[in-house]
Amino acid sequence: MLRRFLTLLLLLGSTVLAVIGAELAVRWVFRDLTTTSPIESYFGLRWKERHLERNRWGHREREFDLEKPEGVYRIAVVGDSVAVAMGLPLEQRFTNRIEQSLNRDGGGFEVLQFANPGAETHHQLKTLATVVLEAQPDFVLLQWYVNDFEFTKAGRPEPPSHLIPDEGLHARLYRSSALYILLNHAWQSLQISRGAVVRFEDYMRERFGDPESRDSRRAMGFLEAFVARCGEAGVPVGIALFPRPTDRLSDYPLGFLHERVLTMCEARGIPCLDLTPTFAPYAGRIHEIWLNRFDHHPGALGHRLAAERILAEFRPYWTRGAPAPPGRGG
């Protein structure tokens, strides 16, 4: 009996040591990992504690006065987690890259980001009314993503199940264990590859495929209200459309939503840019666009490509309306 107990004790001890060793090994291998999606994880919480700073309005942006300084052309970027760029250094974010490029020749440009993770168009409409227009922007750029159409998550299919079904235990392990994150990611990827869950693209087509459906009209209504509110305030507006970063960009299954937004832009005479062709050459190696394997938000390359293309499209609108730099007045 004693021998059996000692054997079980030895087995238990070996298992505990193996798990601890695996945990430490995963933390070491992924020591440079910044965030995951969702971000409330061991890696994401560590990054947020060390690097995330918000201004008084709750955005990942420097402090600034609502009263615009004289001689400054202020561009306000409204968006969601793409524009926030969690896990990415600020200098690599597309808004910061744009500001740096615009000011290389001594121009007085400010590019300020008013984005929130998970924000959809109806949230962005509220941000526009309560903060953005108060900041006296000369131009509003809306960073748009396909799930901004989702004014409600009702009816959205269930995501892949967690490795541990108990939500409380899963959340605790996800926040504290790098090894659990790795195992959970592998388990969920397996479910997706085997078709055990409804694909996001299929759900969006079913819900918004008909442009005359109630949900489609309501989603477009929020977007049209955003554009109209800028017009009422006398502020030019443009839209940059970010595609879902998948290997199917060359035959993009959500392109019908982009076309719907572009048609609205053309009808209202506002500049809009679809970034799908910019990212499409990476369709076979889309991981290069991702922040990392656990977070498919755009990483450094994605933000650089977006900044370059947005600058090419919108620079004429911005430089035309900007005050002349000192010493260059006409």
N, C-alpha and C positions, 0 to 999 in steps of 0.2 A: 504493500500500500504506500509506504513511504517512498519507495523507488518510483512508483507511478506519479506521485505528487511532485517529486523532484524533476521528473522528466517533463511534466506539464509546465512547471515553473520555468525550467530552462527554455522550453519552446516559447512560452509567453515572453520571457525576457529577450530572446533572440528576435522575436517578431517586433517588439517595441523598438529595439535597437535598429532593426532594418528599416522601420518606418521613419524613425528619427534621421537615420542616415540618408534615406531617400529624400526626405523633406529638405535637409541641408544641401543635398546635391542639386535639387531642382532650384533652390534659391540661388545657388552659385551659378549654375548654367544660365539662368535667366536674370542675372543680377542687373543687367542693363535695361530690362523691360520696364516700361513706364506705366502703361495702363492696360486694362482689359475692358471688354464690353459685356456686361455692365461694369461700370467703373468701381462700384463698391466691393472691391476685392482686396486681397493682400497687397497686390502690386499697385492698384489704383489708389488705395488709401495711403500707402507709403508715398507715392508721388504727390498726392494732394497735400499731404502734411509738409512736404519739403519745398514744393514749388508753386502751389496754386495761391495766387493773390487776386483779390477782387477789389474793385473800386467801390465807392459809396453807393452806387446803383446796383451792385451785385453782379457786375460783368467782369470777365477776365480782361481787363483793360486798365491802363494807367488812369490816375486821377486827372480830371480836367474841369474847367469852369463851364457852366452852361452858357455864360456870356462869351461869345466867340471873339478871340483877339482880333484886332484890326489887321487887315492885310492877309488873313488866313482863309484858305478855301477848305472847308470842312466836309469830308465825305463820311457819312454814317452808314455802316454796314450792319444790317439787321439779319439775323439768321438763327441757326440751331447749333447742334454740337459740332457740325463741320467747321463752322466759323470759330467756335470756341477753341477747338484744337487741343483738347485735353491730352496730356502726355507729350506734347510737342513744344520745344522752346519757342518763346514768343518771336524771336528773330526769324524763325522758319515758317511762321504762319502767313497765309497769303495776304492778309490785311497789312501786316507789318512790312512784308516784302514790297507791296504796292506803294506804301508811304515812303519807304526808303528810296525806291526808284524815282518817284515823282519829285523828290527833294534833292536828287543828285545835282541838278542844275541850279540849285539855290531857290527853288520855288517854295512858297509858304503853304504847304499842304498838310492837313491833318486827316488821317484815316482812323476813325474811331469805331470800335466794334461793340455792338449792342445785341449780343447773341446769348442764348440760354440753351443748355442741353435739353433735348426733348421738346423744344418749342415748335409749335406748328403755326400755320398762318394766322389763326384766330388769336394765338398768344402774341405773335409778332405785331398784329394790328394794335393790340393793347399797348405794347412796348412803344410803338410808333407814336401813339397819342399821348402817353404819359411821360415819356423821357426824350425820345429822339427829336421830335419837333421842337421841344423846349431847348435843345442844344443848338438851335439855329443852323442846321446843316445846309450846305449849298447843293448837295446831291445825296440821295438815298439809294443805296444799292442793297437789294434784297438777295440774300444767298438762299436759294430754294433747293429743296431735296424732295424726292418723291413722297416720302411719308408725311410731308407737310400737309398733304391732302387729308390726312386722318384727323379730323376734328374730334373724333371719338374712337376709342379702341374697341368699342362694342362690336362684336361679330368677328374680331380678329381671331384667327386660328390659334390653338394652343401651341406654344413653343415646344421644342424638344424637352423631354422630362429631365430632371436633375438626376445625377448619379445616386443621391440620397433623397428619396421622396419627401421626407419631413422638411418643410420650408424653414423652420427655425434652425434646425441642425445644419441644413445646407447653407443658410446665410452665415452662420457662425464659422463654419469651415471655410467658406469662400472668402471671408474676411481675414482669416488667420493662417491658412495653409496654401502654400504654393503648389505642393504636391496634389492637393485636392482639386485645385483649379485645372491642372494638367489632365488629371483623370476625368474630371467632369467634361472638359472640352472634348476629349477623345470620345466619350460616351455620346455626347450630343452630335458630334460630327458623324458618328456611325448611324445614328437615327436619321439624319438628313440624307446621307448617301444611300440609305436603303429605302427612302421614300416613305418613312414612317410618319412624317409631318407634312402638312400642307405648305408648299413653297410660298414665300412672300409674294412673288410675282403673280402666281395664280390667284391668290387672294385679292390682290389689287386689281387684277383684270376683272374678276368676278364682281367686285364691289363698284369699281369706277369705269369699267369698260364702256358702258352706255353713257355718253355725254349728257343725255337728257334725264338720267336717273336722279332721284331726289338727292342722294349723297354727292353725285358729281356736281349738280347745280349749287348745292350748299358750299362745297369746297371751293369752287370757282368764285362763288359770291364773296367769300372772305378775301380771296386774292384781288378781285376787282375792287373791293372796298379799300384794301391797302393802297392800291394805285390811286384811287379816287381821293383818298385822304391826303396823299402827297400833293395831288393836283390842287386841292382846296387850299393847301398851305402855300402854294406857289413854289414848291420844291421839285425839281426834276427827279425822276426815279428810273431805275433800270433793274433788271433781274439777271442774275447769273445762276444757271441751272446745273447742279451737280448730279451726275448719274450715280446709280447704285454700283459700287465697284465690284463687278463680277466678271467671270471669264466670258460672259455672253455679250460683252459690249459691242462686238462687231455685228451682232444680231440682237440688239437690245430689246428685251421683252417688255420694258416699261416705257419705250419710246413714245407710245401713244399719249402718255401724260405730258411728256415734254412738248409734243406737238400741240397739245391743247393750250399750254401756257404760251407758246410762241405765237399761236394764232391770236390769242388775246392781246399780246404785245403789239402785234402788227396792226390789229384793229384800233388800238389806242395810240399808236404812233410812239411807243416808248422803246428804247433800246434793250434788247434781251440777247443773252449769249447762252447757247447750249454747249456745255463742256464735254458732252459725250464723244464727239470726234477727237477731242484732245486726249482723252484717256483710252480711246478705242485701240490704238496701236499696242497697248499693254494687255490686251484681252487674254493672251496666252500666258502671260506672266504677271497677272494682276497683283500678286503678292508684293511686287515692287512698289505698287501704289499704296498698299496698306501701311498703317502705323506699325503693326506687328501681326503675328499669326493669331493672336487672341483679340485683336481690335482692328476691325476693317475700315475704320475711319481713315481718310487720307493722311498719309505720313508726309515726310519732308519732300519727297519727289512729287506727290500729288499736289501739295500746296505750291510748290515752285511752278509746276506746269499751269496750275490754275491762275497764279499771279501773272505769269507772262501773257497768258491768253486774255485775261480780263484787262490788263493794261493795254494790250493791242486794240481791244474793242472799245474801251471807255475813255482812254486818254484824251482823244479829241474833244469829248464832251467836257472833261474836267479842265483841260488847259485853256479851252475857249472861254470858260466862265471864271477862271482864276485871275486874281489881281496880278499885275506885272511884278516880278521880283524887284527888289531895290536896285536902282541904277539902270533898269531896263524899260522904264516907262516910255510911251510913244509920244 
